Amino acid sequence: MPAKSKAQQMAAGAALAAKRGEASKKDLKGASRSMVESMSEQELEKLASTKHKGKPYKVERDSH
């Protein structure tokens, strides 16, 4: 599953680093904090490796 925005791709990268022990889990905030707990290392790799050229920085969520 590719990332839908640059922000999602960067959050996945931060979560992946924490899951691998390269960064501290306590320093994570927001989406990356929940990603590290709820996603596998393989899922995070797929999101983090998404090319972000042409992607918006942030995708607004629907209010439905």
Buried (B, 14 or more C-beta within 10 A) or exposed (E): EEBBBBBBBBBBBBBBBBBEEEBEBEEBEEBBBEBBEEBEEEBBBBBBEBEBEEBEEEEEEEEE
